[in-house]
């Protein structure tokens, strides 16, 4: 009987990890659906209207689900100002995301957005003085080369609008760095709660100036879908990180590029050309490998590595 006990625990652990992986993939599919829905909404409705639906759903559903469980403790924070700043950074990142997919294919945008963890590596080395191996520097360079291939001069995506995803990478990187500092003292659910309400309030301020009543059932359906996908995606990702280690989940995050490409092909009939695919593969390969190396180095030297404190947190978009 005792000999079977460790085996049972091992099977349960493996099942938990598998469940975490499936939840992570579910979250990524939700995020790809969210971005694709934002592109559909931008065809007939103001982008800020879609942003409002995305955040009001997250704020209200998070409150309805978590407030009865947490009570007043959900409001407790040591750094209210940083919570506000984090919410503003994510709201700006979301707005830049929706504007980006309005002007460019979802798959190519997603690939560019995925260089944010590589930018965090660059900033951690230059601003925080962290050691970064030559291999990881090479991977960072490879990710940037992949981005240049996607937005190459003369290509169909080259134009002023490429500044949108590049700016989004900057704001998302700042968001991740701030998150990496706050997770040491702040509760993840509390952070999620404040993030939703800050975004909802900011979007609501613009609502009187941009409100356009959707005229058709498909428009209402897509707006509601955006809110649901954003909320479900974040909850699924949080649950995934509770069940599976970051070293397993982080490389999977780049599957979102494939989901986004598939969604863009199904909804808009767009598929990247050869150069675009090469750029996406470079970003995905370099990003996933860099994440794996960072987490392996964290296990070897657990005392200090800021980058992996960022990587272990759910990636909000």
C-alpha positions, 0 to 999 in steps of 0.5 A, a space after each residue: 500500500 505504501 509503495 503505491 502512495 508515491 505513485 498516486 501522488 505523482 499521477 495526481 501531480 502530472 494530472 495537475 500539470 496537464 490541467 494547468 497546460 490546458 487552462 493556459 492554452 484555453 487562456 491563449 485561445 481566449 486572448 486571440 479571440 479577444 484581439 480578433 473580436 477587437 478588429 471586427 468591432 473596429 470595422 463599424 464601432 469606435 475602438 474605445 467602445 470595445 475597450 469599455 466593454 472589455 474592462 467593464 466585464 472584467 471589473 464587474 465579474 471579478 467583483 461578483 466572483 471574488 468579493 463574496 470570497 475575499 470580503 473587504 480584504 480584496 481592497 487591501 493594498 500596501 501601494 495604492 498608487 502603484 495599483 493605479 499606475 499598473 491599471 493605467 499602464 494596462 489600459 494604455 496597453 489594451 488601447 494600443 492593442 486594439 488600435 494595432 489590430 485595427 490597422 494590421 493582421 492579428 497574427 503579425 501584431 501578436 508576434 510583435 507584441 510577444 517580444 515584450 519579455 525580451 525587452 524586459 530582459 534588455 531592461 533588467 540588464 541595462 537598468 537593474 544590472 542583472 547578469 544576462 548570458 551571451 546566449 540570452 543576448 543572442 535570443 533577444 537580438 533574434 527576437 528583434 530581428 524577427 520583428 524587423 522582418 515582419 515590419 520590413 520596409 517595402 512590406 505590406 505592413 510597413 507604415 506609420 501604424 507599425 509605431 502602434 505595436 512597438 509602443 504597445 511593447 514599451 507600455 507592456 514591458 513597463 507593466 510587466 516590470 511594475 508587476 514583477 516588483 509588486 508581486 513581492 508584497 501584493 495579492 494577485 487577486 487584489 491586483 487583478 481587481 484594481 486593474 479591472 476597475 482602473 481600466 473600466 473607470 478610464 474607459 468610462 470617462 471617454 464613453 460620453 464622447 464616443 458612445 455609438 449604440 450598436 445597431 445589429 445583433 452581431 455587433 452586440 454579440 461581438 462586444 459581449 464576446 470581447 468582455 467574456 474572452 478577456 475575463 475568462 482568459 485572465 481567470 484561466 491563466 491565473 488558475 493555470 499558474 496555480 496548477 503548473 510550474 512557470 517553466 512548463 507554461 511560459 514556452 506555451 505562451 507563444 502558441 498564442 501567435 498560432 491561435 491568432 494566425 488561425 483566427 485571422 485566417 478564419 475571420 478575415 482570410 489573411 495568412 502571413 507571407 513567407 517573410 512574415 512567417 519567418 519573423 514569427 518563428 524567430 520571435 516565438 523560438 527566441 522568446 520561448 527559449 529565453 523564458 525557459 533559460 531564465 526560469 532554469 537560471 532562477 532554479 539554479 540561483 533562486 536568491 536574485 533574478 528580477 526577470 523570472 519574478 515577471 515571468 512567473 506572473 500571468 501575462 495580461 494583455 
